[in-house]
Amino acid sequence: YRYLEKRLDSKFTCSEIVRGLRDMDFYEIPGEGYIPTYTRTDFTDALHEAFGFRTDFQIIKNNQMKKIFKDTKR
C-alpha cells in the first residue's frame, strides 16, 4: 500500500487506499467481461490516472482485466 500511496502522490492515506480498493467491486458476465459496480470517487479517478486504465464506465473484457492485473503487479 505504500507503493500505491507514492504513486498517488500521497493524496490518500493507507486506510483510504485499502477502503477504496475493497469498495471496487465488479460483476462478471461469463464470456463477456466485467462490469464495475462501484461508485466513482476521487480515489478511483486518481488510481485510473496514475496507472493509465479506466474501469469505472465501461465493460472490461477478460483479456483487458488480465492485462490490468499484470501491469499493476510490476
PyMOL Python script that loads the backbone (N, CA, C, O; Angstrom):
from pymol import cmd

cmd.read_pdbstr("""\
ATOM      1  N   TYR A   1       0.816  -1.197   0.000  1.00  0.00           N
ATOM      2  CA  TYR A   1       0.000   0.000   0.000  1.00  0.00           C
ATOM      3  C   TYR A   1       0.857   1.256   0.000  1.00  0.00           C
ATOM      4  O   TYR A   1       0.414   2.316  -0.442  1.00  0.00           O
ATOM      5  N   ARG A   2       2.057   1.139   0.485  1.00  0.00           N
ATOM      6  CA  ARG A   2       2.976   2.283   0.453  1.00  0.00           C
ATOM      7  C   ARG A   2       3.323   2.640  -0.988  1.00  0.00           C
ATOM      8  O   ARG A   2       3.468   3.816  -1.322  1.00  0.00           O
ATOM      9  N   TYR A   3       3.453   1.634  -1.835  1.00  0.00           N
ATOM     10  CA  TYR A   3       3.731   1.879  -3.249  1.00  0.00           C
ATOM     11  C   TYR A   3       2.589   2.679  -3.876  1.00  0.00           C
ATOM     12  O   TYR A   3       2.824   3.657  -4.586  1.00  0.00           O
ATOM     13  N   LEU A   4       1.359   2.261  -3.611  1.00  0.00           N
ATOM     14  CA  LEU A   4       0.207   2.989  -4.137  1.00  0.00           C
ATOM     15  C   LEU A   4       0.152   4.403  -3.577  1.00  0.00           C
ATOM     16  O   LEU A   4      -0.166   5.353  -4.291  1.00  0.00           O
ATOM     17  N   GLU A   5       0.461   4.529  -2.310  1.00  0.00           N
ATOM     18  CA  GLU A   5       0.461   5.851  -1.684  1.00  0.00           C
ATOM     19  C   GLU A   5       1.424   6.788  -2.421  1.00  0.00           C
ATOM     20  O   GLU A   5       1.096   7.949  -2.666  1.00  0.00           O
ATOM     21  N   LYS A   6       2.598   6.289  -2.771  1.00  0.00           N
ATOM     22  CA  LYS A   6       3.575   7.099  -3.507  1.00  0.00           C
ATOM     23  C   LYS A   6       3.104   7.384  -4.929  1.00  0.00           C
ATOM     24  O   LYS A   6       3.235   8.510  -5.409  1.00  0.00           O
ATOM     25  N   ARG A   7       2.555   6.373  -5.608  1.00  0.00           N
ATOM     26  CA  ARG A   7       2.075   6.572  -6.984  1.00  0.00           C
ATOM     27  C   ARG A   7       0.927   7.577  -7.049  1.00  0.00           C
ATOM     28  O   ARG A   7       0.721   8.232  -8.070  1.00  0.00           O
ATOM     29  N   LEU A   8       0.187   7.691  -5.953  1.00  0.00           N
ATOM     30  CA  LEU A   8      -0.935   8.628  -5.890  1.00  0.00           C
ATOM     31  C   LEU A   8      -0.525   9.947  -5.244  1.00  0.00           C
ATOM     32  O   LEU A   8      -1.376  10.707  -4.782  1.00  0.00           O
ATOM     33  N   ASP A   9       0.777  10.218  -5.212  1.00  0.00           N
ATOM     34  CA  ASP A   9       1.337  11.475  -4.695  1.00  0.00           C
ATOM     35  C   ASP A   9       0.930  11.773  -3.254  1.00  0.00           C
ATOM     36  O   ASP A   9       0.767  12.936  -2.883  1.00  0.00           O
ATOM     37  N   SER A  10       0.767  10.747  -2.454  1.00  0.00           N
ATOM     38  CA  SER A  10       0.421  10.869  -1.030  1.00  0.00           C
ATOM     39  C   SER A  10      -0.856  11.666  -0.793  1.00  0.00           C
ATOM     40  O   SER A  10      -1.002  12.312   0.245  1.00  0.00           O
ATOM     41  N   LYS A  11      -1.776  11.626  -1.744  1.00  0.00           N
ATOM     42  CA  LYS A  11      -3.062  12.317  -1.600  1.00  0.00           C
ATOM     43  C   LYS A  11      -4.031  11.537  -0.719  1.00  0.00           C
ATOM     44  O   LYS A  11      -5.009  12.091  -0.218  1.00  0.00           O
ATOM     45  N   PHE A  12      -3.755  10.246  -0.534  1.00  0.00           N
ATOM     46  CA  PHE A  12      -4.651   9.374   0.220  1.00  0.00           C
ATOM     47  C   PHE A  12      -3.856   8.610   1.265  1.00  0.00           C
ATOM     48  O   PHE A  12      -2.709   8.232   1.027  1.00  0.00           O
ATOM     49  N   THR A  13      -4.465   8.384   2.422  1.00  0.00           N
ATOM     50  CA  THR A  13      -3.816   7.607   3.474  1.00  0.00           C
ATOM     51  C   THR A  13      -3.914   6.123   3.138  1.00  0.00           C
ATOM     52  O   THR A  13      -4.671   5.723   2.253  1.00  0.00           O
ATOM     53  N   CYS A  14      -3.142   5.316   3.852  1.00  0.00           N
ATOM     54  CA  CYS A  14      -3.190   3.862   3.627  1.00  0.00           C
ATOM     55  C   CYS A  14      -4.591   3.316   3.879  1.00  0.00           C
ATOM     56  O   CYS A  14      -5.063   2.463   3.128  1.00  0.00           O
ATOM     57  N   SER A  15      -5.256   3.793   4.916  1.00  0.00           N
ATOM     58  CA  SER A  15      -6.602   3.291   5.205  1.00  0.00           C
ATOM     59  C   SER A  15      -7.588   3.697   4.112  1.00  0.00           C
ATOM     60  O   SER A  15      -8.494   2.926   3.795  1.00  0.00           O
ATOM     61  N   GLU A  16      -7.437   4.887   3.527  1.00  0.00           N
ATOM     62  CA  GLU A  16      -8.297   5.300   2.419  1.00  0.00           C
ATOM     63  C   GLU A  16      -8.042   4.436   1.188  1.00  0.00           C
ATOM     64  O   GLU A  16      -8.975   4.091   0.462  1.00  0.00           O
ATOM     65  N   ILE A  17      -6.782   4.087   0.955  1.00  0.00           N
ATOM     66  CA  ILE A  17      -6.428   3.236  -0.182  1.00  0.00           C
ATOM     67  C   ILE A  17      -7.026   1.845  -0.010  1.00  0.00           C
ATOM     68  O   ILE A  17      -7.626   1.308  -0.941  1.00  0.00           O
ATOM     69  N   VAL A  18      -6.868   1.266   1.164  1.00  0.00           N
ATOM     70  CA  VAL A  18      -7.406  -0.073   1.425  1.00  0.00           C
ATOM     71  C   VAL A  18      -8.922  -0.065   1.276  1.00  0.00           C
ATOM     72  O   VAL A  18      -9.484  -0.943   0.620  1.00  0.00           O
ATOM     73  N   ARG A  19      -9.587   0.913   1.875  1.00  0.00           N
ATOM     74  CA  ARG A  19     -11.048   1.001   1.787  1.00  0.00           C
ATOM     75  C   ARG A  19     -11.485   1.196   0.329  1.00  0.00           C
ATOM     76  O   ARG A  19     -12.447   0.576  -0.123  1.00  0.00           O
ATOM     77  N   GLY A  20     -10.776   2.054  -0.396  1.00  0.00           N
ATOM     78  CA  GLY A  20     -11.108   2.301  -1.799  1.00  0.00           C
ATOM     79  C   GLY A  20     -10.964   1.063  -2.657  1.00  0.00           C
ATOM     80  O   GLY A  20     -11.810   0.796  -3.511  1.00  0.00           O
ATOM     81  N   LEU A  21      -9.895   0.299  -2.440  1.00  0.00           N
ATOM     82  CA  LEU A  21      -9.690  -0.931  -3.208  1.00  0.00           C
ATOM     83  C   LEU A  21     -10.738  -1.985  -2.876  1.00  0.00           C
ATOM     84  O   LEU A  21     -11.214  -2.697  -3.761  1.00  0.00           O
ATOM     85  N   ARG A  22     -11.092  -2.082  -1.611  1.00  0.00           N
ATOM     86  CA  ARG A  22     -12.117  -3.062  -1.213  1.00  0.00           C
ATOM     87  C   ARG A  22     -13.484  -2.714  -1.787  1.00  0.00           C
ATOM     88  O   ARG A  22     -14.294  -3.600  -2.063  1.00  0.00           O
ATOM     89  N   ASP A  23     -13.737  -1.417  -1.965  1.00  0.00           N
ATOM     90  CA  ASP A  23     -15.028  -0.980  -2.498  1.00  0.00           C
ATOM     91  C   ASP A  23     -15.129  -1.116  -4.013  1.00  0.00           C
ATOM     92  O   ASP A  23     -16.214  -0.948  -4.570  1.00  0.00           O
ATOM     93  N   MET A  24     -14.028  -1.416  -4.689  1.00  0.00           N
ATOM     94  CA  MET A  24     -14.034  -1.539  -6.151  1.00  0.00           C
ATOM     95  C   MET A  24     -14.478  -2.945  -6.555  1.00  0.00           C
ATOM     96  O   MET A  24     -13.653  -3.812  -6.841  1.00  0.00           O
ATOM     97  N   ASP A  25     -15.784  -3.151  -6.575  1.00  0.00           N
ATOM     98  CA  ASP A  25     -16.344  -4.453  -6.929  1.00  0.00           C
ATOM     99  C   ASP A  25     -16.736  -4.489  -8.402  1.00  0.00           C
ATOM    100  O   ASP A  25     -17.039  -3.465  -9.014  1.00  0.00           O
ATOM    101  N   PHE A  26     -16.721  -5.695  -8.945  1.00  0.00           N
ATOM    102  CA  PHE A  26     -17.098  -5.913 -10.336  1.00  0.00           C
ATOM    103  C   PHE A  26     -18.059  -7.084 -10.412  1.00  0.00           C
ATOM    104  O   PHE A  26     -18.013  -7.999  -9.590  1.00  0.00           O
ATOM    105  N   TYR A  27     -18.926  -7.043 -11.405  1.00  0.00           N
ATOM    106  CA  TYR A  27     -19.833  -8.143 -11.689  1.00  0.00           C
ATOM    107  C   TYR A  27     -19.326  -8.825 -12.955  1.00  0.00           C
ATOM    108  O   TYR A  27     -19.152  -8.178 -13.987  1.00  0.00           O
ATOM    109  N   GLU A  28     -19.090 -10.124 -12.873  1.00  0.00           N
ATOM    110  CA  GLU A  28     -18.569 -10.861 -14.029  1.00  0.00           C
ATOM    111  C   GLU A  28     -19.711 -11.403 -14.875  1.00  0.00           C
ATOM    112  O   GLU A  28     -20.628 -12.050 -14.371  1.00  0.00           O
ATOM    113  N   ILE A  29     -19.636 -11.128 -16.158  1.00  0.00           N
ATOM    114  CA  ILE A  29     -20.570 -11.701 -17.124  1.00  0.00           C
ATOM    115  C   ILE A  29     -19.789 -12.782 -17.869  1.00  0.00           C
ATOM    116  O   ILE A  29     -18.900 -12.463 -18.658  1.00  0.00           O
ATOM    117  N   PRO A  30     -20.107 -14.052 -17.632  1.00  0.00           N
ATOM    118  CA  PRO A  30     -19.348 -15.140 -18.254  1.00  0.00           C
ATOM    119  C   PRO A  30     -19.250 -14.985 -19.771  1.00  0.00           C
ATOM    120  O   PRO A  30     -20.252 -14.797 -20.460  1.00  0.00           O
ATOM    121  N   GLY A  31     -18.025 -15.070 -20.267  1.00  0.00           N
ATOM    122  CA  GLY A  31     -17.779 -14.972 -21.691  1.00  0.00           C
ATOM    123  C   GLY A  31     -17.726 -13.554 -22.236  1.00  0.00           C
ATOM    124  O   GLY A  31     -17.355 -13.357 -23.393  1.00  0.00           O
ATOM    125  N   GLU A  32     -18.085 -12.569 -21.437  1.00  0.00           N
ATOM    126  CA  GLU A  32     -18.116 -11.179 -21.901  1.00  0.00           C
ATOM    127  C   GLU A  32     -17.053 -10.321 -21.228  1.00  0.00           C
ATOM    128  O   GLU A  32     -16.256  -9.665 -21.899  1.00  0.00           O
ATOM    129  N   GLY A  33     -17.047 -10.331 -19.900  1.00  0.00           N
ATOM    130  CA  GLY A  33     -16.099  -9.498 -19.173  1.00  0.00           C
ATOM    131  C   GLY A  33     -16.650  -9.072 -17.828  1.00  0.00           C
ATOM    132  O   GLY A  33     -17.418  -9.800 -17.198  1.00  0.00           O
ATOM    133  N   TYR A  34     -16.252  -7.885 -17.392  1.00  0.00           N
ATOM    134  CA  TYR A  34     -16.608  -7.386 -16.069  1.00  0.00           C
ATOM    135  C   TYR A  34     -17.275  -6.020 -16.177  1.00  0.00           C
ATOM    136  O   TYR A  34     -16.884  -5.185 -16.992  1.00  0.00           O
ATOM    137  N   ILE A  35     -18.293  -5.807 -15.339  1.00  0.00           N
ATOM    138  CA  ILE A  35     -18.968  -4.519 -15.253  1.00  0.00           C
ATOM    139  C   ILE A  35     -18.674  -3.950 -13.869  1.00  0.00           C
ATOM    140  O   ILE A  35     -18.847  -4.648 -12.870  1.00  0.00           O
ATOM    141  N   PRO A  36     -18.230  -2.689 -13.790  1.00  0.00           N
ATOM    142  CA  PRO A  36     -17.973  -2.099 -12.477  1.00  0.00           C
ATOM    143  C   PRO A  36     -19.282  -1.875 -11.724  1.00  0.00           C
ATOM    144  O   PRO A  36     -20.269  -1.421 -12.301  1.00  0.00           O
ATOM    145  N   THR A  37     -19.281  -2.197 -10.432  1.00  0.00           N
ATOM    146  CA  THR A  37     -20.468  -1.976  -9.604  1.00  0.00           C
ATOM    147  C   THR A  37     -20.182  -0.985  -8.491  1.00  0.00           C
ATOM    148  O   THR A  37     -20.985  -0.837  -7.569  1.00  0.00           O
ATOM    149  N   TYR A  38     -19.052  -0.308  -8.566  1.00  0.00           N
ATOM    150  CA  TYR A  38     -18.691   0.659  -7.535  1.00  0.00           C
ATOM    151  C   TYR A  38     -19.002   2.080  -7.994  1.00  0.00           C
ATOM    152  O   TYR A  38     -19.195   2.340  -9.182  1.00  0.00           O
ATOM    153  N   THR A  39     -19.047   2.985  -7.030  1.00  0.00           N
ATOM    154  CA  THR A  39     -19.277   4.392  -7.315  1.00  0.00           C
ATOM    155  C   THR A  39     -17.948   5.089  -7.537  1.00  0.00           C
ATOM    156  O   THR A  39     -16.998   4.895  -6.780  1.00  0.00           O
ATOM    157  N   ARG A  40     -17.891   5.886  -8.559  1.00  0.00           N
ATOM    158  CA  ARG A  40     -16.681   6.633  -8.888  1.00  0.00           C
ATOM    159  C   ARG A  40     -16.389   7.662  -7.789  1.00  0.00           C
ATOM    160  O   ARG A  40     -17.291   8.363  -7.331  1.00  0.00           O
ATOM    161  N   THR A  41     -15.118   7.744  -7.371  1.00  0.00           N
ATOM    162  CA  THR A  41     -14.697   8.676  -6.321  1.00  0.00           C
ATOM    163  C   THR A  41     -13.402   9.368  -6.742  1.00  0.00           C
ATOM    164  O   THR A  41     -12.836   9.062  -7.791  1.00  0.00           O
ATOM    165  N   ASP A  42     -12.942  10.300  -5.915  1.00  0.00           N
ATOM    166  CA  ASP A  42     -11.652  10.947  -6.172  1.00  0.00           C
ATOM    167  C   ASP A  42     -10.531   9.912  -6.165  1.00  0.00           C
ATOM    168  O   ASP A  42      -9.585  10.003  -6.948  1.00  0.00           O
ATOM    169  N   PHE A  43     -10.646   8.921  -5.269  1.00  0.00           N
ATOM    170  CA  PHE A  43      -9.633   7.868  -5.197  1.00  0.00           C
ATOM    171  C   PHE A  43      -9.582   7.062  -6.493  1.00  0.00           C
ATOM    172  O   PHE A  43      -8.502   6.851  -7.045  1.00  0.00           O
ATOM    173  N   THR A  44     -10.736   6.611  -6.982  1.00  0.00           N
ATOM    174  CA  THR A  44     -10.732   5.804  -8.207  1.00  0.00           C
ATOM    175  C   THR A  44     -10.240   6.621  -9.401  1.00  0.00           C
ATOM    176  O   THR A  44      -9.545   6.094 -10.269  1.00  0.00           O
ATOM    177  N   ASP A  45     -10.597   7.897  -9.447  1.00  0.00           N
ATOM    178  CA  ASP A  45     -10.106   8.755 -10.535  1.00  0.00           C
ATOM    179  C   ASP A  45      -8.588   8.882 -10.484  1.00  0.00           C
ATOM    180  O   ASP A  45      -7.923   8.792 -11.516  1.00  0.00           O
ATOM    181  N   ALA A  46      -8.035   9.092  -9.286  1.00  0.00           N
ATOM    182  CA  ALA A  46      -6.578   9.205  -9.133  1.00  0.00           C
ATOM    183  C   ALA A  46      -5.892   7.889  -9.482  1.00  0.00           C
ATOM    184  O   ALA A  46      -4.834   7.892 -10.111  1.00  0.00           O
ATOM    185  N   LEU A  47      -6.480   6.773  -9.083  1.00  0.00           N
ATOM    186  CA  LEU A  47      -5.927   5.454  -9.388  1.00  0.00           C
ATOM    187  C   LEU A  47      -5.895   5.217 -10.900  1.00  0.00           C
ATOM    188  O   LEU A  47      -4.889   4.758 -11.440  1.00  0.00           O
ATOM    189  N   HIS A  48      -6.981   5.528 -11.564  1.00  0.00           N
ATOM    190  CA  HIS A  48      -7.041   5.363 -13.019  1.00  0.00           C
ATOM    191  C   HIS A  48      -6.027   6.257 -13.715  1.00  0.00           C
ATOM    192  O   HIS A  48      -5.372   5.832 -14.667  1.00  0.00           O
ATOM    193  N   GLU A  49      -5.896   7.481 -13.253  1.00  0.00           N
ATOM    194  CA  GLU A  49      -4.939   8.407 -13.864  1.00  0.00           C
ATOM    195  C   GLU A  49      -3.497   7.948 -13.651  1.00  0.00           C
ATOM    196  O   GLU A  49      -2.676   8.033 -14.564  1.00  0.00           O
ATOM    197  N   ALA A  50      -3.191   7.463 -12.455  1.00  0.00           N
ATOM    198  CA  ALA A  50      -1.826   7.044 -12.130  1.00  0.00           C
ATOM    199  C   ALA A  50      -1.394   5.811 -12.920  1.00  0.00           C
ATOM    200  O   ALA A  50      -0.225   5.688 -13.285  1.00  0.00           O
ATOM    201  N   PHE A  51      -2.325   4.902 -13.185  1.00  0.00           N
ATOM    202  CA  PHE A  51      -1.968   3.644 -13.842  1.00  0.00           C
ATOM    203  C   PHE A  51      -2.414   3.557 -15.301  1.00  0.00           C
ATOM    204  O   PHE A  51      -2.105   2.577 -15.979  1.00  0.00           O
ATOM    205  N   GLY A  52      -3.135   4.567 -15.794  1.00  0.00           N
ATOM    206  CA  GLY A  52      -3.462   4.626 -17.208  1.00  0.00           C
ATOM    207  C   GLY A  52      -4.528   3.662 -17.690  1.00  0.00           C
ATOM    208  O   GLY A  52      -4.480   3.225 -18.839  1.00  0.00           O
ATOM    209  N   PHE A  53      -5.478   3.322 -16.856  1.00  0.00           N
ATOM    210  CA  PHE A  53      -6.600   2.492 -17.296  1.00  0.00           C
ATOM    211  C   PHE A  53      -7.888   3.027 -16.692  1.00  0.00           C
ATOM    212  O   PHE A  53      -7.860   3.749 -15.695  1.00  0.00           O
ATOM    213  N   ARG A  54      -9.010   2.674 -17.292  1.00  0.00           N
ATOM    214  CA  ARG A  54     -10.323   3.081 -16.796  1.00  0.00           C
ATOM    215  C   ARG A  54     -11.158   1.826 -16.582  1.00  0.00           C
ATOM    216  O   ARG A  54     -11.270   0.982 -17.471  1.00  0.00           O
ATOM    217  N   THR A  55     -11.739   1.713 -15.397  1.00  0.00           N
ATOM    218  CA  THR A  55     -12.632   0.580 -15.137  1.00  0.00           C
ATOM    219  C   THR A  55     -13.984   1.051 -14.636  1.00  0.00           C
ATOM    220  O   THR A  55     -14.822   0.232 -14.256  1.00  0.00           O
ATOM    221  N   ASP A  56     -14.211   2.364 -14.629  1.00  0.00           N
ATOM    222  CA  ASP A  56     -15.403   2.882 -13.975  1.00  0.00           C
ATOM    223  C   ASP A  56     -16.586   3.161 -14.890  1.00  0.00           C
ATOM    224  O   ASP A  56     -17.672   3.459 -14.392  1.00  0.00           O
ATOM    225  N   PHE A  57     -16.424   3.078 -16.204  1.00  0.00           N
ATOM    226  CA  PHE A  57     -17.549   3.436 -17.062  1.00  0.00           C
ATOM    227  C   PHE A  57     -17.716   2.536 -18.280  1.00  0.00           C
ATOM    228  O   PHE A  57     -18.443   2.888 -19.208  1.00  0.00           O
ATOM    229  N   GLN A  58     -17.075   1.411 -18.292  1.00  0.00           N
ATOM    230  CA  GLN A  58     -17.173   0.536 -19.459  1.00  0.00           C
ATOM    231  C   GLN A  58     -17.059  -0.921 -19.043  1.00  0.00           C
ATOM    232  O   GLN A  58     -16.603  -1.232 -17.942  1.00  0.00           O
ATOM    233  N   ILE A  59     -17.478  -1.815 -19.939  1.00  0.00           N
ATOM    234  CA  ILE A  59     -17.288  -3.246 -19.708  1.00  0.00           C
ATOM    235  C   ILE A  59     -15.830  -3.568 -19.994  1.00  0.00           C
ATOM    236  O   ILE A  59     -15.298  -3.194 -21.039  1.00  0.00           O
ATOM    237  N   ILE A  60     -15.199  -4.251 -19.078  1.00  0.00           N
ATOM    238  CA  ILE A  60     -13.800  -4.623 -19.235  1.00  0.00           C
ATOM    239  C   ILE A  60     -13.759  -6.085 -19.660  1.00  0.00           C
ATOM    240  O   ILE A  60     -14.207  -6.963 -18.922  1.00  0.00           O
ATOM    241  N   LYS A  61     -13.234  -6.341 -20.823  1.00  0.00           N
ATOM    242  CA  LYS A  61     -13.143  -7.713 -21.326  1.00  0.00           C
ATOM    243  C   LYS A  61     -12.139  -8.499 -20.486  1.00  0.00           C
ATOM    244  O   LYS A  61     -11.257  -7.922 -19.850  1.00  0.00           O
ATOM    245  N   ASN A  62     -12.286  -9.826 -20.494  1.00  0.00           N
ATOM    246  CA  ASN A  62     -11.433 -10.695 -19.681  1.00  0.00           C
ATOM    247  C   ASN A  62      -9.953 -10.461 -19.943  1.00  0.00           C
ATOM    248  O   ASN A  62      -9.164 -10.391 -19.000  1.00  0.00           O
ATOM    249  N   ASN A  63      -9.560 -10.337 -21.217  1.00  0.00           N
ATOM    250  CA  ASN A  63      -8.140 -10.145 -21.521  1.00  0.00           C
ATOM    251  C   ASN A  63      -7.647  -8.768 -21.071  1.00  0.00           C
ATOM    252  O   ASN A  63      -6.480  -8.621 -20.709  1.00  0.00           O
ATOM    253  N   GLN A  64      -8.526  -7.754 -21.090  1.00  0.00           N
ATOM    254  CA  GLN A  64      -8.143  -6.438 -20.583  1.00  0.00           C
ATOM    255  C   GLN A  64      -7.923  -6.485 -19.070  1.00  0.00           C
ATOM    256  O   GLN A  64      -6.984  -5.875 -18.557  1.00  0.00           O
ATOM    257  N   MET A  65      -8.789  -7.211 -18.357  1.00  0.00           N
ATOM    258  CA  MET A  65      -8.658  -7.318 -16.903  1.00  0.00           C
ATOM    259  C   MET A  65      -7.367  -8.039 -16.550  1.00  0.00           C
ATOM    260  O   MET A  65      -6.687  -7.650 -15.600  1.00  0.00           O
ATOM    261  N   LYS A  66      -7.013  -9.087 -17.296  1.00  0.00           N
ATOM    262  CA  LYS A  66      -5.755  -9.798 -17.048  1.00  0.00           C
ATOM    263  C   LYS A  66      -4.566  -8.869 -17.254  1.00  0.00           C
ATOM    264  O   LYS A  66      -3.593  -8.927 -16.502  1.00  0.00           O
ATOM    265  N   LYS A  67      -4.639  -8.008 -18.276  1.00  0.00           N
ATOM    266  CA  LYS A  67      -3.562  -7.053 -18.538  1.00  0.00           C
ATOM    267  C   LYS A  67      -3.456  -6.038 -17.399  1.00  0.00           C
ATOM    268  O   LYS A  67      -2.350  -5.679 -16.995  1.00  0.00           O
ATOM    269  N   ILE A  68      -4.582  -5.577 -16.884  1.00  0.00           N
ATOM    270  CA  ILE A  68      -4.571  -4.640 -15.755  1.00  0.00           C
ATOM    271  C   ILE A  68      -3.911  -5.293 -14.552  1.00  0.00           C
ATOM    272  O   ILE A  68      -3.072  -4.675 -13.896  1.00  0.00           O
ATOM    273  N   PHE A  69      -4.280  -6.544 -14.252  1.00  0.00           N
ATOM    274  CA  PHE A  69      -3.661  -7.258 -13.131  1.00  0.00           C
ATOM    275  C   PHE A  69      -2.156  -7.371 -13.332  1.00  0.00           C
ATOM    276  O   PHE A  69      -1.376  -7.126 -12.411  1.00  0.00           O
ATOM    277  N   LYS A  70      -1.754  -7.744 -14.542  1.00  0.00           N
ATOM    278  CA  LYS A  70      -0.331  -7.909 -14.846  1.00  0.00           C
ATOM    279  C   LYS A  70       0.418  -6.583 -14.690  1.00  0.00           C
ATOM    280  O   LYS A  70       1.484  -6.540 -14.076  1.00  0.00           O
ATOM    281  N   ASP A  71      -0.134  -5.509 -15.241  1.00  0.00           N
ATOM    282  CA  ASP A  71       0.530  -4.204 -15.197  1.00  0.00           C
ATOM    283  C   ASP A  71       0.626  -3.637 -13.787  1.00  0.00           C
ATOM    284  O   ASP A  71       1.611  -2.978 -13.454  1.00  0.00           O
ATOM    285  N   THR A  72      -0.378  -3.882 -12.955  1.00  0.00           N
ATOM    286  CA  THR A  72      -0.358  -3.315 -11.605  1.00  0.00           C
ATOM    287  C   THR A  72       0.493  -4.131 -10.639  1.00  0.00           C
ATOM    288  O   THR A  72       0.766  -3.669  -9.531  1.00  0.00           O
ATOM    289  N   LYS A  73       0.916  -5.324 -11.025  1.00  0.00           N
ATOM    290  CA  LYS A  73       1.761  -6.139 -10.143  1.00  0.00           C
ATOM    291  C   LYS A  73       3.238  -5.872 -10.343  1.00  0.00           C
ATOM    292  O   LYS A  73       4.066  -6.462  -9.648  1.00  0.00           O
ATOM    293  N   ARG A  74       3.591  -5.002 -11.273  1.00  0.00           N
ATOM    294  CA  ARG A  74       5.006  -4.693 -11.512  1.00  0.00           C
ATOM    295  C   ARG A  74       5.580  -3.850 -10.414  1.00  0.00           C
ATOM    296  O   ARG A  74       6.760  -3.500 -10.457  1.00  0.00           O
TER     297      ARG A  74
END
""", "prot")
cmd.dss("prot")
cmd.show_as("cartoon", "prot")
cmd.util.cbc("prot")
cmd.orient("prot")
